[in-house]
Amino acid sequence: MTDYETIVYVERESVARLMVTALQAHGFTPREITDGGLPGIGAGLTGKGLAIAVPTHEARDAQPLAEALLKDMLDR
């Protein structure tokens, strides 16, 4: 079983799905965002947002990319 590490939290599900796709395009293997949230609650029930997680051995390289992508997405 692969251990995953959260590299960034995002508030909206649409941004989370884009982040997963962008990380995959760069060769990383992030955990898929699962359906099952409540309508209108984009950040989940934790208050932190939706976790973007990658295998632990990828986290060191994926985190700076994810943070840069998220900054770019939110600045628009």
The first five atom37 places (N, CA, C, CB, O) and aatype in JSON, in Angstrom:
{
  "aatype": [12, 16, 3, 18, 6, 16, 9, 19, 18, 19, 6, 1, 6, 15, 19, 0, 1, 10, 12, 19, 16, 0, 10, 5, 0, 8, 7, 13, 16, 14, 1, 6, 9, 16, 3, 7, 7, 10, 14, 7, 9, 7, 0, 7, 10, 16, 7, 11, 7, 10, 0, 9, 0, 19, 14, 16, 8, 6, 0, 1, 3, 0, 5, 14, 10, 0, 6, 0, 10, 10, 11, 3, 12, 10, 3, 1],
  "atom_mask": [
    [1, 1, 1, 1, 1],
    [1, 1, 1, 1, 1],
    [1, 1, 1, 1, 1],
    [1, 1, 1, 1, 1],
    [1, 1, 1, 1, 1],
    [1, 1, 1, 1, 1],
    [1, 1, 1, 1, 1],
    [1, 1, 1, 1, 1],
    [1, 1, 1, 1, 1],
    [1, 1, 1, 1, 1],
    [1, 1, 1, 1, 1],
    [1, 1, 1, 1, 1],
    [1, 1, 1, 1, 1],
    [1, 1, 1, 1, 1],
    [1, 1, 1, 1, 1],
    [1, 1, 1, 1, 1],
    [1, 1, 1, 1, 1],
    [1, 1, 1, 1, 1],
    [1, 1, 1, 1, 1],
    [1, 1, 1, 1, 1],
    [1, 1, 1, 1, 1],
    [1, 1, 1, 1, 1],
    [1, 1, 1, 1, 1],
    [1, 1, 1, 1, 1],
    [1, 1, 1, 1, 1],
    [1, 1, 1, 1, 1],
    [1, 1, 1, 0, 1],
    [1, 1, 1, 1, 1],
    [1, 1, 1, 1, 1],
    [1, 1, 1, 1, 1],
    [1, 1, 1, 1, 1],
    [1, 1, 1, 1, 1],
    [1, 1, 1, 1, 1],
    [1, 1, 1, 1, 1],
    [1, 1, 1, 1, 1],
    [1, 1, 1, 0, 1],
    [1, 1, 1, 0, 1],
    [1, 1, 1, 1, 1],
    [1, 1, 1, 1, 1],
    [1, 1, 1, 0, 1],
    [1, 1, 1, 1, 1],
    [1, 1, 1, 0, 1],
    [1, 1, 1, 1, 1],
    [1, 1, 1, 0, 1],
    [1, 1, 1, 1, 1],
    [1, 1, 1, 1, 1],
    [1, 1, 1, 0, 1],
    [1, 1, 1, 1, 1],
    [1, 1, 1, 0, 1],
    [1, 1, 1, 1, 1],
    [1, 1, 1, 1, 1],
    [1, 1, 1, 1, 1],
    [1, 1, 1, 1, 1],
    [1, 1, 1, 1, 1],
    [1, 1, 1, 1, 1],
    [1, 1, 1, 1, 1],
    [1, 1, 1, 1, 1],
    [1, 1, 1, 1, 1],
    [1, 1, 1, 1, 1],
    [1, 1, 1, 1, 1],
    [1, 1, 1, 1, 1],
    [1, 1, 1, 1, 1],
    [1, 1, 1, 1, 1],
    [1, 1, 1, 1, 1],
    [1, 1, 1, 1, 1],
    [1, 1, 1, 1, 1],
    [1, 1, 1, 1, 1],
    [1, 1, 1, 1, 1],
    [1, 1, 1, 1, 1],
    [1, 1, 1, 1, 1],
    [1, 1, 1, 1, 1],
    [1, 1, 1, 1, 1],
    [1, 1, 1, 1, 1],
    [1, 1, 1, 1, 1],
    [1, 1, 1, 1, 1],
    [1, 1, 1, 1, 1]
  ],
  "atom_positions": [
    [[0.84, -1.18, 0.0], [0.0, 0.0, 0.0], [0.89, 1.24, 0.0], [-0.96, 0.0, 1.22], [1.9, 1.29, 0.71]],
    [[0.52, 2.22, -0.78], [1.29, 3.46, -0.91], [0.87, 4.45, 0.17], [1.09, 4.08, -2.3], [-0.32, 4.65, 0.42]],
    [[1.85, 5.07, 0.81], [1.57, 6.13, 1.77], [1.49, 7.45, 1.01], [2.67, 6.19, 2.88], [2.32, 7.73, 0.13]],
    [[0.49, 8.25, 1.35], [0.29, 9.55, 0.71], [0.55, 10.67, 1.7], [-1.14, 9.66, 0.13], [0.36, 10.52, 2.9]],
    [[0.98, 11.8, 1.15], [1.22, 13.0, 1.96], [0.47, 14.16, 1.32], [2.76, 13.31, 2.07], [0.53, 14.36, 0.1]],
    [[-0.24, 14.92, 2.14], [-0.95, 16.1, 1.65], [0.06, 17.2, 1.36], [-2.02, 16.58, 2.68], [0.89, 17.54, 2.21]],
    [[-0.01, 17.75, 0.15], [0.94, 18.79, -0.23], [0.32, 20.18, -0.28], [1.54, 18.46, -1.58], [1.02, 21.18, -0.2]],
    [[-1.0, 20.24, -0.41], [-1.69, 21.54, -0.45], [-3.19, 21.28, -0.22], [-1.44, 22.27, -1.83], [-3.7, 20.2, -0.51]],
    [[-3.87, 22.29, 0.31], [-5.33, 22.26, 0.46], [-5.93, 23.3, -0.46], [-5.75, 22.51, 1.94], [-5.38, 24.39, -0.62]],
    [[-7.06, 22.97, -1.07], [-7.78, 23.92, -1.91], [-9.24, 23.99, -1.44], [-7.69, 23.52, -3.41], [-9.77, 23.03, -0.89]],
    [[-9.86, 25.14, -1.67], [-11.22, 25.33, -1.17], [-12.29, 24.78, -2.1], [-11.46, 26.78, -0.94], [-13.32, 24.29, -1.63]],
    [[-12.07, 24.87, -3.4], [-13.12, 24.47, -4.34], [-12.78, 23.16, -5.03], [-13.34, 25.56, -5.39], [-11.63, 22.89, -5.36]],
    [[-13.8, 22.35, -5.22], [-13.62, 21.06, -5.87], [-13.11, 21.22, -7.3], [-14.93, 20.27, -5.87], [-12.29, 20.42, -7.76]],
    [[-13.58, 22.24, -8.01], [-13.13, 22.44, -9.4], [-11.63, 22.71, -9.45], [-13.91, 23.61, -10.05], [-10.94, 22.22, -10.35]],
    [[-11.12, 23.48, -8.5], [-9.69, 23.77, -8.44], [-8.92, 22.5, -8.07], [-9.39, 24.9, -7.41], [-7.84, 22.25, -8.6]],
    [[-9.47, 21.7, -7.18], [-8.83, 20.45, -6.79], [-8.7, 19.51, -7.98], [-9.62, 19.77, -5.66], [-7.65, 18.88, -8.16]],
    [[-9.73, 19.41, -8.77], [-9.68, 18.53, -9.95], [-8.66, 19.03, -10.97], [-11.07, 18.42, -10.6], [-7.95, 18.23, -11.58]],
    [[-8.6, 20.34, -11.17], [-7.59, 20.91, -12.06], [-6.18, 20.64, -11.53], [-7.81, 22.42, -12.23], [-5.27, 20.34, -12.31]],
    [[-6.0, 20.75, -10.23], [-4.69, 20.51, -9.61], [-4.26, 19.06, -9.83], [-4.74, 20.83, -8.11], [-3.1, 18.81, -10.16]],
    [[-5.17, 18.13, -9.65], [-4.85, 16.71, -9.87], [-4.42, 16.5, -11.32], [-6.06, 15.8, -9.53], [-3.43, 15.82, -11.59]],
    [[-5.17, 17.06, -12.25], [-4.85, 16.91, -13.67], [-3.5, 17.54, -14.01], [-5.96, 17.55, -14.53], [-2.71, 16.95, -14.75]],
    [[-3.23, 18.73, -13.47], [-1.95, 19.4, -13.74], [-0.78, 18.6, -13.17], [-1.96, 20.82, -13.14], [0.25, 18.47, -13.82]],
    [[-0.94, 18.07, -11.97], [0.13, 17.26, -11.38], [0.37, 15.99, -12.2], [-0.2, 16.9, -9.93], [1.51, 15.59, -12.39]],
    [[-0.7, 15.37, -12.67], [-0.56, 14.19, -13.52], [0.17, 14.53, -14.8], [-1.93, 13.58, -13.84], [1.0, 13.75, -15.28]],
    [[-0.12, 15.7, -15.38], [0.54, 16.13, -16.61], [2.03, 16.33, -16.41], [-0.1, 17.41, -17.13], [2.81, 16.25, -17.36]],
    [[2.44, 16.59, -15.18], [3.86, 16.77, -14.86], [4.5, 15.47, -14.37], [4.02, 17.86, -13.81], [5.64, 15.49, -13.91]],
    [[3.8, 14.37, -14.47], [4.38, 13.07, -14.15], [4.17, 12.58, -12.73], [0.0, 0.0, 0.0], [4.7, 11.54, -12.35]],
    [[3.41, 13.32, -11.92], [3.13, 12.89, -10.55], [1.87, 12.03, -10.52], [2.97, 14.12, -9.61], [1.11, 12.0, -11.49]],
    [[1.66, 11.33, -9.43], [0.49, 10.45, -9.31], [-0.34, 10.82, -8.08], [0.94, 8.97, -9.23], [-0.36, 10.09, -7.09]],
    [[-1.04, 11.97, -8.14], [-1.85, 12.38, -7.0], [-3.05, 11.47, -6.81], [-2.32, 13.82, -7.18], [-3.53, 10.82, -7.74]],
    [[-3.52, 11.44, -5.58], [-4.73, 10.69, -5.25], [-5.91, 11.4, -5.9], [-4.93, 10.57, -3.69], [-5.99, 12.63, -5.87]],
    [[-6.82, 10.65, -6.48], [-8.0, 11.22, -7.12], [-8.92, 11.86, -6.09], [-8.76, 10.14, -7.92], [-8.99, 11.4, -4.94]],
    [[-9.62, 12.91, -6.49], [-10.61, 13.56, -5.64], [-11.88, 12.72, -5.73], [-10.88, 15.07, -6.07], [-12.41, 12.5, -6.82]],
    [[-12.36, 12.26, -4.59], [-13.55, 11.41, -4.6], [-14.81, 12.25, -4.52], [-13.51, 10.42, -3.45], [-14.83, 13.32, -3.91]],
    [[-15.86, 11.76, -5.14], [-17.16, 12.4, -5.04], [-17.77, 12.04, -3.7], [-18.1, 11.97, -6.22], [-17.29, 11.13, -3.01]],
    [[-18.79, 12.74, -3.33], [-19.48, 12.4, -2.1], [-19.6, 13.56, -1.13], [0.0, 0.0, 0.0], [-20.12, 13.4, -0.03]],
    [[-19.13, 14.72, -1.54], [-19.28, 15.89, -0.68], [-20.72, 16.39, -0.71], [0.0, 0.0, 0.0], [-21.53, 15.94, -1.53]],
    [[-21.02, 17.3, 0.14], [-22.35, 17.88, 0.18], [-22.42, 19.07, -0.76], [-22.73, 18.29, 1.62], [-21.47, 19.85, -0.82]],
    [[-23.52, 19.23, -1.49], [-23.65, 20.37, -2.39], [-23.5, 21.68, -1.64], [-25.0, 20.32, -3.11], [-24.07, 21.87, -0.56]],
    [[-22.72, 22.58, -2.21], [-22.54, 23.89, -1.6], [-21.44, 23.96, -0.55], [0.0, 0.0, 0.0], [-21.13, 25.05, -0.06]],
    [[-20.87, 22.83, -0.21], [-19.77, 22.82, 0.77], [-18.51, 22.43, 0.03], [-20.06, 21.83, 1.96], [-18.16, 21.25, -0.05]],
    [[-17.82, 23.44, -0.5], [-16.65, 23.18, -1.32], [-15.4, 22.85, -0.56], [0.0, 0.0, 0.0], [-14.52, 22.18, -1.1]],
    [[-15.28, 23.28, 0.68], [-14.04, 23.08, 1.43], [-14.08, 21.85, 2.32], [-13.75, 24.29, 2.27], [-13.17, 21.64, 3.12]],
    [[-15.1, 21.05, 2.17], [-15.19, 19.88, 3.04], [-15.58, 20.28, 4.45], [0.0, 0.0, 0.0], [-15.89, 21.45, 4.71]],
    [[-15.57, 19.35, 5.34], [-16.01, 19.62, 6.7], [-14.85, 19.9, 7.65], [-16.81, 18.45, 7.22], [-15.08, 20.18, 8.83]],
    [[-13.62, 19.84, 7.18], [-12.47, 20.04, 8.04], [-12.15, 21.5, 8.25], [-11.28, 19.34, 7.48], [-11.47, 21.86, 9.22]],
    [[-12.61, 22.36, 7.36], [-12.28, 23.77, 7.45], [-10.99, 24.13, 6.75], [0.0, 0.0, 0.0], [-10.71, 25.31, 6.52]],
    [[-10.19, 23.12, 6.4], [-8.92, 23.35, 5.71], [-9.11, 23.36, 4.2], [-7.9, 22.29, 6.1], [-8.36, 24.02, 3.48]],
    [[-10.09, 22.64, 3.72], [-10.3, 22.49, 2.29], [-10.09, 21.06, 1.87], [0.0, 0.0, 0.0], [-9.97, 20.16, 2.7]],
    [[-10.06, 20.86, 0.57], [-9.83, 19.53, 0.02], [-8.33, 19.28, -0.07], [-10.51, 19.38, -1.38], [-7.58, 20.1, -0.59]],
    [[-7.92, 18.14, 0.42], [-6.49, 17.8, 0.45], [-6.05, 17.26, -0.91], [-6.19, 16.78, 1.56], [-6.71, 16.39, -1.49]],
    [[-4.94, 17.78, -1.39], [-4.29, 17.23, -2.58], [-3.11, 16.43, -2.05], [-3.83, 18.38, -3.61], [-2.2, 16.98, -1.43]],
    [[-3.13, 15.13, -2.3], [-2.1, 14.24, -1.75], [-1.42, 13.46, -2.86], [-2.71, 13.28, -0.73], [-2.05, 13.06, -3.85]],
    [[-0.13, 13.26, -2.68], [0.68, 12.46, -3.61], [1.43, 11.41, -2.79], [1.69, 13.37, -4.42], [1.54, 11.55, -1.57]],
    [[1.94, 10.37, -3.45], [2.77, 9.4, -2.71], [3.91, 10.13, -1.99], [3.33, 8.32, -3.67], [4.46, 11.1, -2.51]],
    [[4.24, 9.65, -0.82], [5.25, 10.3, 0.02], [6.55, 10.56, -0.72], [5.52, 9.45, 1.24], [7.17, 11.6, -0.53]],
    [[6.98, 9.62, -1.55], [8.25, 9.8, -2.25], [8.2, 10.88, -3.33], [8.67, 8.49, -2.89], [9.25, 11.31, -3.82]],
    [[7.01, 11.35, -3.7], [6.85, 12.42, -4.69], [6.62, 13.79, -4.05], [5.7, 12.1, -5.62], [6.73, 14.81, -4.72]],
    [[6.31, 13.81, -2.77], [5.85, 15.04, -2.11], [6.87, 16.17, -2.16], [5.51, 14.74, -0.66], [6.5, 17.32, -2.39]],
    [[8.11, 15.86, -1.97], [9.14, 16.92, -1.94], [9.21, 17.68, -3.27], [10.52, 16.32, -1.62], [9.41, 18.89, -3.28]],
    [[9.05, 16.97, -4.38], [9.1, 17.61, -5.69], [7.76, 18.19, -6.11], [9.56, 16.61, -6.73], [7.71, 19.22, -6.79]],
    [[6.67, 17.56, -5.71], [5.34, 17.98, -6.13], [4.83, 19.21, -5.38], [4.37, 16.85, -5.96], [4.07, 20.0, -5.94]],
    [[5.22, 19.38, -4.13], [4.68, 20.48, -3.34], [5.01, 21.86, -3.89], [5.2, 20.38, -1.93], [4.1, 22.69, -4.01]],
    [[6.26, 22.16, -4.25], [6.52, 23.5, -4.82], [5.75, 23.75, -6.12], [8.02, 23.67, -5.09], [5.28, 24.86, -6.36]],
    [[5.61, 22.72, -6.94], [4.84, 22.85, -8.17], [3.37, 23.13, -7.85], [4.97, 21.58, -9.04], [2.76, 24.03, -8.44]],
    [[2.8, 22.37, -6.92], [1.4, 22.55, -6.56], [1.15, 23.95, -5.99], [0.97, 21.49, -5.53], [0.15, 24.58, -6.31]],
    [[2.06, 24.42, -5.16], [1.9, 25.76, -4.59], [1.97, 26.83, -5.67], [2.98, 26.02, -3.52], [1.2, 27.8, -5.64]],
    [[2.88, 26.68, -6.62], [2.99, 27.64, -7.72], [1.75, 27.6, -8.61], [4.25, 27.36, -8.56], [1.24, 28.64, -9.02]],
    [[1.27, 26.4, -8.91], [0.06, 26.27, -9.73], [-1.14, 26.89, -9.03], [-0.21, 24.79, -10.04], [-1.93, 27.6, -9.65]],
    [[-1.27, 26.63, -7.74], [-2.4, 27.17, -6.98], [-2.34, 28.69, -6.94], [-2.41, 26.61, -5.54], [-3.37, 29.36, -7.11]],
    [[-1.17, 29.24, -6.73], [-1.02, 30.7, -6.73], [-1.42, 31.27, -8.08], [0.43, 31.11, -6.39], [-2.13, 32.27, -8.15]],
    [[-0.97, 30.63, -9.16], [-1.31, 31.09, -10.5], [-2.81, 30.99, -10.75], [-0.55, 30.29, -11.54], [-3.4, 31.9, -11.34]],
    [[-3.44, 29.91, -10.32], [-4.89, 29.74, -10.52], [-5.69, 30.78, -9.75], [-5.32, 28.35, -10.08], [-6.68, 31.3, -10.27]],
    [[-5.27, 31.1, -8.55], [-6.04, 32.01, -7.71], [-5.78, 33.47, -8.03], [-5.72, 31.76, -6.27], [-6.6, 34.33, -7.69]],
    [[-4.67, 33.76, -8.69], [-4.36, 35.15, -9.07], [-5.18, 35.62, -10.27], [-2.88, 35.29, -9.37], [-5.2, 36.81, -10.57]],
    [[-5.83, 34.73, -10.93], [-6.59, 35.08, -12.14], [-8.0, 35.47, -11.82], [-6.61, 33.93, -13.1], [-8.77, 35.78, -12.73]]
  ]
}
